[in-house]
């Protein structure tokens, strides 16, 4: 019994770390316009819309985060093998992984932008100077939290995988959670605030992303503020729930039916979430409705005399 | 991504890069055998250099393959290259002195089969698919062998069973092989994925490929401190950092050369034709 209580405590802690990681991950990727928003940021100059938005395309988010977290975990494993304290090892490993992430971000922006010279898109070097460090800071939080979570899973829950491999698996899951949950807030909505709500993106509006802000020109730090408010927490909840339910079903139900208990509970959890998702989708569609042309109230003609 | 992929014309012909990449990386891989010949670990860094040579060739292959309009296929090409390559590399590692050559042959077979499947079963019908996937699998195998040699000093599987060095067993058992897989898979696709566009230039793309290779060597060199002696690992680290700094600086210069304008804290310049 005590073992199960301990296991649930670790599960809750891992879920909390995962929530922080998810929130930081989505904010990081949105500042760099990685994943979902990227195609429009890349397309905009080709349609004549020159912008000052960070375009940091490093594969998709799942492979990229698979690498960053596996890198943090692999380096942390190596430092621990050199008899270093685990906390220090994870911090140093994550810091080195973030260095690699930052270098990849700068080369991606320079490469993509220089290859758009034909469309008169200049390289704004101040974007690199001001935004790379911000994405690196968010990436550090995401990597550190995920590697710490993996270390907890191994050392406290006795997971059989080595740390770098577990880091790869959970890194891909982290990137997928952020890519699927958080990015549409920015990629589907915020880039298209000039379009009517719910109107979709007709081909004529392709690349017509929001380039000017409340004051001055929009840059990716504005998108960071936005993502920290909506997309980030949504991704955090998503990844936190994934980690929590994954560990919870294993810790509590693994003794049942020689391990099959955990698998059956996993299937039941997926079914419950499918029902919840469907309900929310139908409710949102009925409440907010498809986009319709608003009825223009008749303006009584004023008699001119 | 819905963007049309275009590549710049001109530059060194692909076949020439293929030959330089294949021969160069094979020679560099064989130079890591100096470790077992001299019974030291000072030559581990040759493995990393072999992977850099292979990555430059691989980046050009991806450019060649993805010029057929494979947008989101650019990162996938890196994944399939390393997925095929890691199997071939581990198989080859069991064959002693012939390891690199066996790995290349096995990789070529795996690549050709996946190319045939892609073209005739999935019906992608891309003319260069089979040859490109073959090349990519070979590049993946060489890169994995090179980075294993760099982190552990050797990739000889037989040491594992012969009771000698257990470094390859440790590289696999510790999961560092998963990290090598990801590092190389992102590095191989990043060069073209980052530089695609109508004004893509071959020298800039290949310089970025070399930069990615040296950048991947840095964490591998750091991890190698856990596997091999201090001085050889330090040599690897210094060579990686010097190589990375040089290629990074060169890449920034080439980007400056190709960019429409290089501005610092300037407003949006609306195009002359108007948006």
Interface residues (C-beta under 8 A of the other chain):
Chain A: X38 X39 X42 X43 X46 X47 X48 X49 X50 X51 X52 X57 X58 X59 X60 X63 X64 X66 X67 X70 X71 X73 X74 X75 X77 X78 X79 X81 X82 X96 X97 X100 X103 X104 X107 X108 X110 X111 X112 X113 X114 X115 X116 X117 X118 X119 X120 X121 X122 X123 X124 X125 X126 X161 X162 X163 X164 X165 X166 X167 X168 X206 X211 X217
Chain B: X1 X2 X3 X72 X75 X78 X79 X173 X174 X175 X176 X178 X179 X181 X182 X183 X185 X186 X189 X190 X191 X193 X194 X195 X196 X197 X198 X199 X200 X204 X205 X208 X211 X212 X215 X218 X219 X222 X223 X225 X226 X248 X251 X252 X254 X255 X256 X258 X259 X260 X261 X262 X263 X264 X265 X266 X267 X268 X269 X270 X271 X272 X273 X274 X275
